[in-house]
Amino acid sequence: IEPIVEPMSHILVPDSYFVREVLRNGKEVYSMSRDELTRQAVENIYWLAREYLAGAEDNLTDHPRLAVDAAYNAAELCAKAFLLLDGVERLPTRHGATIRLFSDRFLKTERLPSRLGREVNRALDERNRARYQFEVDITHDTAQKVVSLARELLEHLQEHLTVEAQETSAQTA
């Protein structure tokens, strides 16, 4: 949500439907339901995760440390998207808390493959080593594993969004 600032001349001589309606009725002219806001947020997170994954893949060969960091970010964004889709209204603000909640709701319940739990926790450890421990050698193999995890989570998220879109389409038809 953001305020819309218009020049004073647009208030004096309204040049858009939006400004005219606000001046005439003095009320909201457009709103979105919580479900629609959540769906849009998840879609935005999906595209952001794809961008981080692309950055990770671009850095895989020459900069595995950067690849680990970006791939973990993509994986965590997917976890956050799943949590939003599951009705979580306030996402955790710490990496570990996000992963624990994601694990509780999706991996321990096997809504997603439970083996991903170990991989996500390992990815968080590798991300912390890559980001904060200069003396640690981050190998291509390590980076590849985190990139593969991010790619798999993104695929699961894409599948989920596709199924949800089909269900919504069927309900409105």
KABELFEN-V283398 format. One record per backbone hydrogen bond with DSSP energy under -0.5 kcal/mol. CO is the residue of the C=O (numbers start at 1). NH is the residue of the N-H. Records with the same first field share a line. If there is no record, write none. Layout:
# KABELFEN-V283398
CO->NH  NH
This chain:
# KABELFEN-V283398
3->5
4->6
7->10  11
8->11  12
9->13
16->20
17->21
18->22
19->23
20->24
21->25  26
22->26
33->37
34->38
35->39
36->40
37->41
38->42
39->43
40->44
41->45
42->46
43->47
44->48
45->49
46->50
47->51
48->52
49->53
50->54
51->55
52->56
53->57
54->58
55->59
56->60
57->60
59->63
63->67
64->68
65->69
66->70
67->71
68->72
69->73
70->74
71->75
72->76
73->77
74->78
75->79
76->80
77->81
78->82
79->83
80->84
81->85
82->86
83->88
84->87
89->91
94->98
95->99
96->100
97->101
98->102
99->103
100->104
101->105
102->106  107
103->107  108
106->111  112
107->110
113->116
114->117
115->119
116->120
117->121
118->122
119->123
120->124
121->125
122->126
123->127
124->128
125->129
126->130
127->131
128->132
129->133
132->134
133->136
136->138
137->139
139->143
140->144
141->145
142->146
143->147
144->148
145->149
146->150
147->151
148->152
149->153
150->154
151->155
152->156
153->157
154->158
155->159
156->160
157->161
158->162
159->163
160->164
161->165
162->166
163->167
164->168
165->169
166->170
167->171
168->172
169->173
